[in-house]
Amino acid sequence: MTEAGPNPLRIVAVHGVNNHFGSEMSDTRIEELRRLKAAAWTRQLSQGLGHTVHRLDLDFAYYADKLAIGPAAHGADGHDYLDSPLAQEMLTDWAYELGVSDQVVQGHATVPLRALSSWVARKFDLAEGPLRVFLRLLFTEVSVYLEAEAAPARHAAREEVAARIARHQPRIVIAHSLGSVVAYEALHAHPELRPELFLTLGSPLALPRAVFHRLVPTPLSDGQTLRGTRPPGVTRWVNIADVGDPVAVPPQLSSFFEGIAMDHPTVISGLFRFHHAENYLQSATTAATLAPYLGL
């Protein structure tokens, strides 16, 4: 938790992928990591807002230690397919959603990582090497969380996020990447949690089959399509998606979820720093969304 001035804006931040530093961390190490991350997110939000960090009172919900991620996910191990069949299936679903060329697909249901990362790098003007490492990590973590509805890791991560929100009583919950999925499920599981604003950044919530169809609660049919809903305790839901972010696919969550007040496509990322939380936190769109809550 960061130090704040009088009447600061209370926020709970929920991280995305690439925050896993081992599942056997001590409580002391987790608290140290939480403080460092909270300070970083506070600084980045403040830079975007153009105001002192003392206007924000930000607590950081750290759940990555609840997910058992193997070491192979954190580097390029030379294999062209992901180790987990579910992760590979999710990668393939994502590729089809992007409209990947038929030449990239091998067989009926698999997409080789090297060919896919090359194709996506060209489509989004990204650096291929870092993208390939990131995709291995992304779909490994997403598959671990979404593996089964009642999986212990999923429940533990969701309850950790809910506990931080209950403890800090924020006006705003900001969730990035996979964190938007965890926070969405945590807020649904605990309708007594009542943030005024749920701000999702670079969210994959609407990714068909891989994410959207695996959500809890299950999206319901409106007679024509499946629709998710705004968590019942949330007053306002705003989504921000960088049009150059291949994780935020499809970027317009309002096409899949009821109750989204604003759905902002914007331009944020660069060649090497695609999908980074820092890019979103410092963006003018994020600042404009938060400014009314600071009386600006």
Helices and strands as residue ranges (DSSP letters): E 9-14, H 27-49, G 53-55, E 56-61, G 64-66, G 71-74, H 85-98, H 113-124, H 128-146, H 152-168, E 172-176, H 178-189, E 197-201, G 212-214, E 220-221, E 226-229, E 236-242, G 253-255, E 257-258, E 260-266, H 277-281, H 284-290, G 291-294
